[in-house]
Structures are given as C-alpha cells and as structure tokens.
Amino acid sequence: MKKQKLVKEFGTHDKDTGSPEVQISILTKRIEELAKHLKKNQKDNHSRRGLLGMVADRQTHLKYLQKNHPRRYNVIIKKLELKK
C-alpha cells in the first residue's frame, strides 16, 4: 500500500515503478523506516549494511537525475526534502 501511494504521487502513470523519481521516493521511505529501526537496535549490523546499500543506490539515482534531468532533480529534492 505504501509503495502504491508513492508510485501514484511520483510516477508518470499508475504502473510506473521504474522511473528514477519513484525509485528515489521508495528508497527514501525504506531508509527512514530502517533508520528508525536502527535507533532501537543499535547492534543490528546486518540491517545497517542494507541501509548503506540503499543510501548508495539512492545517491546513484539522484546523480543520474541531476546530470540528465536537472528540473526533475530539483522537483524531487524539494518534494522529499533531501539536501539543500
């Protein structure tokens, strides 16, 4: 359900799961949830490793958007309140 809401909000159509905006929004949501989990479970190193992978993946998508579609990059940064 959460993923469907993100696809509707950031996607170009209802089944758009591959666009960078949707991928970034899904990763951001998962990162926030995992960060909450890690605050409670500080010794959970397996989840911490997964979190680092998700952050790196999101960063890759953001770099792609910034390089190829600067307007779309600025919109997604403002909507998700990342950086700046």
C-alpha positions in Angstrom: 0.0 0.0 0.0 2.8 2.5 0.9 4.6 1.7 -2.3 1.4 2.2 -4.4 0.9 5.7 -2.8 4.5 6.6 -3.7 4.0 5.4 -7.3 0.9 7.5 -7.7 2.5 10.6 -6.2 5.8 10.5 -8.0 5.2 8.3 -11.1 4.1 9.4 -14.6 1.3 6.7 -14.6 -0.2 4.2 -12.2 2.2 1.3 -13.0 5.4 3.5 -13.3 7.8 1.7 -10.9 11.0 2.2 -12.8 11.4 6.0 -13.2 14.1 7.5 -11.1 11.7 9.6 -9.1 9.7 6.6 -8.0 12.8 4.6 -7.1 14.2 7.6 -5.1 10.9 8.0 -3.2 10.6 4.3 -2.4 14.3 4.1 -1.3 13.8 7.3 0.9 10.8 5.8 2.6 12.7 2.5 3.3 15.7 4.4 4.5 13.6 6.4 7.0 12.0 3.2 8.3 15.3 1.4 8.6 16.9 4.3 10.4 14.2 4.2 13.0 14.8 0.5 13.4 18.5 1.1 13.9 18.0 3.7 16.6 16.2 1.0 18.7 18.5 -1.9 17.6 22.0 -0.4 17.5 23.8 -3.7 17.2 21.9 -4.9 14.1 24.8 -4.7 11.7 23.1 -6.7 9.0 20.4 -4.1 8.7 23.0 -1.4 8.8 24.7 -2.9 5.8 21.4 -3.0 3.9 20.8 0.7 4.9 24.2 1.7 3.5 23.4 -0.1 0.2 20.1 1.7 -0.1 21.7 5.0 0.5 24.3 4.3 -2.2 21.6 3.2 -4.6 19.5 6.4 -3.9 22.6 8.5 -4.4 23.2 6.8 -7.8 19.6 7.6 -8.9 20.0 11.2 -7.7 23.3 11.7 -9.6 21.6 10.3 -12.8 18.7 12.8 -12.5 21.0 15.7 -11.6 23.1 15.0 -14.7 20.4 14.2 -17.3 17.2 16.0 -16.0 18.1 18.9 -13.7 14.5 20.2 -13.4 13.2 16.8 -12.4 16.1 16.5 -9.9 15.1 19.8 -8.3 11.5 18.9 -8.0 12.2 15.5 -6.3 14.7 17.1 -3.9 12.1 19.7 -2.8 9.3 17.2 -2.5 11.3 14.7 -0.4 13.2 17.5 1.5 16.6 16.0 0.7 19.8 18.0 0.8 19.7 21.8 0.4 
